[in-house]
Amino acid sequence: MSSYLIAVLHVVLAAAVSSHIVLTKTDVRSAIGWTGLVWLTPVIGSLLYFFLGINRIRRTADRMRHERVYHTAEHRARHLAAKAQGEVLPEVWRPLATLTSRVSAEPLTRGNRIEPLVDGDVAYPEMVAAINAAQHTIAFATYIFDRGEASAEFVDALEAAVERGVSVRVLIDGVGARYSRPSMVREMRRRGIRVAEFLPSPVPFSHPYFNLRNHRKLLVVDGRVGFTGGMNVRDSCLLKRNPGKPTRDIHFRVTGPVVRQLSEAFAFDWRFTTREVLSGDEWLPDTEIAGDVLARGIATGPDETNDALMLVLQGALSEARERVWIVTPYFLPEPPLMDALRVAAMRGVDVRILVPARGNLRLVAWAMQKQFQHVLQGGCNVGLTPAPFDHSKLMVVDGTWSLVGSANWDPRSLRLNFEFVLECWSTELAGKLIELIEEKAAQAHWLRRSELASRPFLARVRDGVAWLAQPYL
């Protein structure tokens, strides 16, 4: 009798979940994958879909959609001003600027300065110094805020800022907050720091495959000095202190008008999480010219900005004429993006992709091996960088256009997580990033197609099976 009830429950659940999948999914591969999982793993598949699948994403994204406040007179005026900024670009770059202006809620701004900060040994002291110099406001968002030496320095500085009257807001992702125990959220609250969790996790432990995470890394001080990139707050980024699992990474110090866009991204996430509105000159002041970089912030996520990052990457690849250099820790692009990479290479563009030789997520690393075959066949070059694990995220096109920020080349960043990236138009900045990439490339092992084909049969099968799980990774 119990077996009969379980069978009936399975059929009812699977039918209901499958109906939801075909009505709401937009990617056919993902829909097929989830439907197969739901029917082939009784009850468990339906539960996995509830926690990791699209229904939870859409439900929360619908709530967030109503929070968007971009269609104001001020915002329209800024976009009109941005059109004039785009006209200073060479004719060859204007189509890409037009594309990004249509997929991003933010305008292109001129007069910015963007400085690369390599590894936590350089980035963390700069960020702490900015916090120590704060006079009015501090907005700090991160995916992971681990307990350790690095976090202790940040928390001490944030507490001191609160004590001298600075308005401090710290936003940590609900899953990222659980990467260390006890969570730093409780510690910050104990010390009087205003902190909130973005979409608290339904389970009391961290998991790298939960969806709808706030993966953005933003720090804005007094609305005038910003930091963004791929770096979390973790001791592993302090390479000079010889951590157990060292992680290379890159962050950026940002000054100029584009800092306001970092502030707006944080204010939106904070409002959604706490219902508190951050506005006024203290949080969103007018910023002065600081350099000569044209820049725009692109905030992406599974709301109306869905596919924004995918479209920007495809647009950049289609406009490339000479070279495209990419650094990413996770390389699992979806078929349209894979095709764009291969088409660029077949047009004669020098496409180079640098990924870590040894990843920190085993399933993703196996699936990546399968992906390498496809891009190598199209004429792209894939280099494996040696330890320590490189978490950097960079893209440079033709020595002029750069994309930096928190996003990886995987389905999670492209569709499922909330990310923030900066598109930058500057030959000087691109030159600095190329120097950093060339240093990595000089140490990399460049894959050959024959090398992948000669790998053991069971390893290739394992990689293929892991690749089939791409919709869930």
NORWONOR-V598269 format. One line per field, one symbol per residue. ss: DSSP state (@ for helix, = for strand, . for the rest). phi: phi as a letter, one per 40 degrees, with the letter a starting at -180 (. if undefined). psi: psi as a letter, one per 20 degrees, with the letter a starting at -180 (. if undefined). A space follows every 10 residues. Layout:
ss = ???
phi = ???
psi = ???
This chain:
ss = .@@@@@@@@@ @@@@@@@@@@ @@@@...@@@ @@@@@@@@@@ ...@@@@@@@ @@.@@@@@@@ @@@@@..... ..@@@@@@@@ @@@@@@.... @@@@@@@@@@ @@@.....== ========@@ @@@@@@@@@@ @@....==== ==..=...@@ @@@@@@@@@@ @@@...==== ===..@@@.. ...@@@@@@@ ....====.. .......... ...=...=== =...=====. ..=.@@@.@@ @.....==.= =====...@@ @@@@@@@@@@ @@@@...... .......... ..======== .......@@@ @@@@@@@@@. ..=====... =...@@@@@@ @@@@@@...= ======.... .@@@@@@@@@ @@@@@@@... =====...== ...====... =====...=. @@@@@@.=== =====.@@@@ @@@@@@@@@@ @@@.==..@@ @@@...@@@@ @@@@@@@@.@ @@.
phi = .cccccccdd cccccccccc cccbcbbccc cccccccccc bdgccccccc cbcccccccc ccccdcccbc cbcccccccc ccdccccccd dcccdcccdc ccbbcbccbb gbbbbcbcgc cccccccccc ccccbbabbb bacbbccicc cccccdcccc cdccgccbbb bbcccccbcb bccccccccc cgccbabcfd ccbcacacbc cfccccbbbb bfgbbbbaib cccacccccc cfccbcbcaa bbcbbhdcdd cccccccccc cccbgccbag cccbccbccb abccaacbcb icbccdgdcd cccccccccc bbabbbbacb bbccddcdcc cccdccchcc bbbbbccbcb bcccccccdc cddccccchc bbbbccdcdb ccbaabbfgb cbbbibccca dcccbbbcbb bbcbbacccd cccccccccc cccccccbdc cccccddccc cdcccccccd dbc
psi = ghhghggggg ggghggghgh ghhhqiohgg gggggggghi npggghgghg hiahhhghgh hhghhiipki lrhghhhhhh hhhhghiiqq hhihhghggh hhiqiqrpqr kqpoppoprh hggghgghhg ghiphgqppo pqgpnqpagg hggghghggh gghjjpoppp ppqhghijiq qqqighghhh jjpoqqpomq qiqkrqpijq rlqnjqoppp pkjhpqprbj panqhhimhi jmrgmqpqrp rpppqahihh hgghgghghg ghgijppoar hhhmrpqrpi bkppqppopq rlcijpiggg hggggghhip hgqopppqhp nlqrghhghh gggggiijpn opppqqhori oggggghhhg hhgghhhijr pppoqrqrpo jqoqpppkjg pqpqbiprmr hghhhhrprp qpppophggh gghhgghhgg hhiqopqqgh gghjqqghhh gghgghhhjg hi.
